Amino acid sequence: MSKNDLSKHLPEGVTWIKAAVAAIPMVGGALGHLIFDKADAIRLRNIETALAALAEQLKAIEAESLNKSWFESEEALAAFKMMADEVSYEPDPKKVNDLGYIVAVCGSNEHVEDDKKLAVLEHLSKLSHTQLRILSVIATLPRQEKTISTGGLEQQANAIWFSDIASTLQAGPSFWDGTLMLVEELELLESYNAVRQIQLMGPSERAYELTALGRRAASYLHTAQL
């Protein structure tokens, strides 16, 4: 059989991918149904939810605080495209809403002149709903100065302290499910360059500061009342 004849008997395109997925042991059928039958419905549902959240946020913004011309700009188109891409297969409906709220406030007078807003939106889209809310809480806390003493040495540190973050979160309202692993969430915020841990001497309490990006990002969260 020639190469051309053989190609007539080989599945092409999506058919080939479907066959490959179906061949996966134990989960192939369910995974294929999710990818090929449900994916478009999930994507459209999430985009619709994000747009509803965006519309809800715009209603909450006073007319004089909204820059309507921004919503006709190429930057707005880029923001909407980014939102649609990020929420398409996002499993957490709370985060879908969050991104809709954040895109809406990009067109507020407070942020419309910020030429870094797309970078901020990209940054925030990487965070979970819980991480977004923790970042928002941290940004409300004042830095406190403490003296760290160990081995006859002293260190002055002006920071946002772990105990203050924890006590503020414990005071509520609760926005997470199950047990909040705060140290892990803060480490993830560090990995996304939203907060920075301050190095202290000895076995002392953890201390943090917002990065420049974290402060800018938190300002969008506060405008969106997240």
Secondary structure as the mmCIF struct_conf table of DSSP 4:
data_model
#
loop_
_struct_conf.conf_type_id
_struct_conf.id
_struct_conf.beg_label_comp_id
_struct_conf.beg_label_asym_id
_struct_conf.beg_label_seq_id
_struct_conf.end_label_comp_id
_struct_conf.end_label_asym_id
_struct_conf.end_label_seq_id
HELX_RH_AL_P HELX_RH_AL_P1 LYS A 3 SER A 7
TURN_TY1_P TURN_TY1_P1 LYS A 8 HIS A 9
BEND BEND1 LEU A 10 LEU A 10
HELX_RH_AL_P HELX_RH_AL_P2 GLY A 13 ALA A 22
TURN_TY1_P TURN_TY1_P2 ALA A 23 ALA A 23
BEND BEND2 ILE A 24 ILE A 24
TURN_TY1_P TURN_TY1_P3 PRO A 25 VAL A 27
HELX_RH_AL_P HELX_RH_AL_P3 GLY A 28 GLY A 32
HELX_RH_PI_P HELX_RH_PI_P1 HIS A 33 LYS A 38
HELX_RH_AL_P HELX_RH_AL_P4 ALA A 39 ALA A 60
BEND BEND3 ILE A 61 ILE A 61
HELX_RH_3T_P HELX_RH_3T_P1 ALA A 63 SER A 65
STRN STRN1 LEU A 66 LEU A 66
HELX_RH_3T_P HELX_RH_3T_P2 LYS A 68 GLU A 72
BEND BEND4 SER A 73 SER A 73
HELX_RH_AL_P HELX_RH_AL_P5 GLU A 74 VAL A 87
TURN_TY1_P TURN_TY1_P4 SER A 88 TYR A 89
BEND BEND5 PRO A 91 PRO A 91
HELX_RH_AL_P HELX_RH_AL_P6 PRO A 93 VAL A 105
TURN_TY1_P TURN_TY1_P5 CYS A 106 GLY A 107
STRN STRN2 SER A 108 SER A 108
TURN_TY1_P TURN_TY1_P6 ASN A 109 GLU A 113
TURN_TY1_P TURN_TY1_P7 ASP A 115 LYS A 116
HELX_RH_AL_P HELX_RH_AL_P7 LYS A 117 SER A 125
TURN_TY1_P TURN_TY1_P8 LYS A 126 LYS A 126
BEND BEND6 LEU A 127 LEU A 127
HELX_RH_AL_P HELX_RH_AL_P8 HIS A 129 ILE A 138
TURN_TY1_P TURN_TY1_P9 ALA A 139 THR A 140
BEND BEND7 LEU A 141 LEU A 141
HELX_LH_PP_P HELX_LH_PP_P1 PRO A 142 ARG A 143
STRN STRN3 GLN A 144 THR A 150
TURN_TY1_P TURN_TY1_P10 GLY A 151 GLY A 152
STRN STRN4 LEU A 153 TRP A 161
HELX_RH_AL_P HELX_RH_AL_P9 PHE A 162 ALA A 171
BEND BEND8 GLY A 172 GLY A 172
BEND BEND9 TRP A 176 GLY A 178
HELX_RH_AL_P HELX_RH_AL_P10 LEU A 182 SER A 191
TURN_TY1_P TURN_TY1_P11 TYR A 192 ASN A 193
BEND BEND10 ALA A 194 ALA A 194
STRN STRN5 VAL A 195 GLN A 197
HELX_LH_PP_P HELX_LH_PP_P2 ILE A 198 GLN A 199
BEND BEND11 MET A 201 PRO A 203
HELX_LH_PP_P HELX_LH_PP_P3 SER A 204 ARG A 206
STRN STRN6 ALA A 207 LEU A 210
HELX_RH_AL_P HELX_RH_AL_P11 ALA A 212 THR A 223
TURN_TY1_P TURN_TY1_P12 ALA A 224 GLN A 225
#
